[in-house]
Amino acid sequence: MFNTPGTSRTASSIPKAPPPGSIPQPKPDGLPHETVPDWNNISLFTAGIAVGAILGATVALLLAPGSGDQTRHSIARRVGKFRGADDNVWEDLAEELELAAAEREEEEASLSAES
């Protein structure tokens, strides 16, 4: 098949360059052609996302361990725990910054009193 001694390739069997209309050629100003979105693929992808979201929501509702009120209460409690933890961190940081500022003012006051 490849490089067999009895077979020789003629110039006519070598692939030729494609005709000018089959491959997009650059514009005369040298800029490439605009790409056009394929709306069929975009709409198919969007429909898949929508169907997946609907199926996911349906399965979540069917397999939820409690009623809607219980689930909402559970979510609110979990969010409250996270918010409470964040508030404490920021309050602790504010207290530490106030203490550091007060200590610095005391050091500056003692240095100016000594001079």
Number of C-alpha atoms within 10 A of each C-alpha: 5 5 8 7 7 5 9 9 8 7 8 7 8 8 7 8 6 8 7 8 7 7 8 9 12 10 9 7 6 8 9 11 10 6 6 6 8 8 9 9 10 11 11 11 12 12 12 12 12 12 12 12 12 12 12 12 12 12 11 11 13 9 9 11 10 11 10 11 9 11 13 12 12 13 12 11 12 12 12 12 12 10 12 11 11 12 12 11 12 11 11 12 12 12 12 12 12 12 12 12 12 12 12 12 12 12 12 12 11 11 10 9 8 7 5
